């Protein structure tokens, strides 16, 4: 069974590993060099965990994935590759939808068809397609929205 909980102070190193592994395996199109787990751990600890709602999905005490919500914007959803297709992403998305019943938005790389399929299965729709000039990777992305359209 997948359990959801709030991230704790000691989770950042494992979350960083999940982030790096999910991106390495699931997004081979990302430009090199990819950030190290240590760099991501530092960023999560200093910038993300203190300012956002971070929800962890785990089974038997092992972290399988997590989300970062900045208000009603889903800023991150990462799942360990060995936990893909086990319902982790669905559980995390449903949690975000419960937290923000009026709507949730997110950006995803257009090439990330696995994630796009998950979002669409949970009722998200494409609001805009972008050329990548608005993200640090410079890759085309899509704005997805669930709930009310953006103004």
SVG drawing of the C-alpha trace seen along z (x, -y; Angstrom):
<svg xmlns="http://www.w3.org/2000/svg" viewBox="-13 -36 41 38">
<polyline fill="none" stroke="black" stroke-width="0.4" points="0.0,0.0 1.2,-3.5 1.2,-5.9 1.4,-9.7 3.0,-12.0 4.5,-15.4 8.3,-15.6 10.5,-15.7 13.9,-17.4 15.8,-14.2 14.2,-13.3 16.1,-15.7 18.9,-13.3 16.5,-10.6 14.3,-13.0 17.3,-14.3 18.2,-10.7 14.6,-10.2 14.8,-13.5 18.1,-12.6 17.2,-9.0 13.8,-9.8 15.2,-12.5 18.2,-10.4 16.1,-7.3 12.9,-9.0 14.2,-12.1 17.2,-11.1 16.6,-14.3 17.7,-16.6 20.8,-18.6 24.0,-17.6 25.4,-18.1 22.6,-17.0 22.8,-18.3 24.2,-15.9 22.2,-14.5 24.3,-16.6 23.4,-19.8 19.7,-18.9 19.8,-17.9 21.2,-21.4 18.6,-23.1 15.7,-21.1 17.0,-21.8 17.6,-25.5 14.9,-26.6 12.1,-24.0 11.4,-22.4 11.1,-25.6 8.8,-27.3 6.5,-24.7 4.2,-21.8 6.2,-18.6 4.4,-15.3 6.2,-12.0 4.8,-8.7 6.3,-5.6 5.7,-1.9 7.1,0.0 9.1,-3.0 10.8,-3.4 10.3,-6.7 8.9,-6.0 8.2,-9.5 7.2,-13.0 5.4,-16.2 6.1,-19.8 3.2,-22.2 3.7,-25.9 0.2,-27.2 -1.9,-25.5 1.0,-24.9 2.4,-21.4 6.1,-22.3 7.5,-18.8 6.3,-15.2 9.1,-12.6 8.9,-8.9 11.7,-6.3 11.8,-4.5 11.5,-1.1 8.1,-2.4 6.7,-3.6 3.2,-2.1 2.5,-1.1 0.0,-3.9 2.4,-6.3 1.9,-9.1 -1.9,-8.7 -1.8,-8.8 0.3,-11.9 -1.8,-13.7 -5.0,-12.9 -3.5,-14.3 -2.7,-17.6 -6.2,-17.7 -7.8,-17.1 -5.6,-20.0 -6.7,-22.3 -10.2,-21.3 -10.6,-24.6 -7.7,-23.7 -4.0,-22.7 -1.5,-23.8 1.8,-22.3 4.4,-22.5 5.8,-19.3 8.3,-18.9 6.4,-18.1 8.7,-15.1 7.7,-13.6 4.9,-11.4 4.8,-9.2 4.0,-12.1 1.6,-13.7 -0.4,-10.5 -0.6,-10.3 -1.8,-13.9 -4.4,-13.5 -5.7,-10.3 -6.4,-12.4 -8.3,-15.1 -5.5,-17.6 -5.7,-19.4 -3.2,-21.4 -3.6,-25.1 -0.5,-26.2 2.4,-24.8 5.7,-26.8 9.0,-26.9 11.2,-26.3 12.3,-29.9 10.7,-29.9 12.5,-27.0 16.2,-26.5 16.6,-23.5 15.4,-25.4 13.1,-22.5 9.6,-22.9 7.1,-22.5 3.3,-22.4 1.2,-24.1 -1.4,-21.6 -4.4,-22.7 -6.9,-20.7 -10.1,-22.4 -11.0,-26.0 -9.1,-27.4 -6.5,-30.1 -7.7,-33.7"/>
</svg>
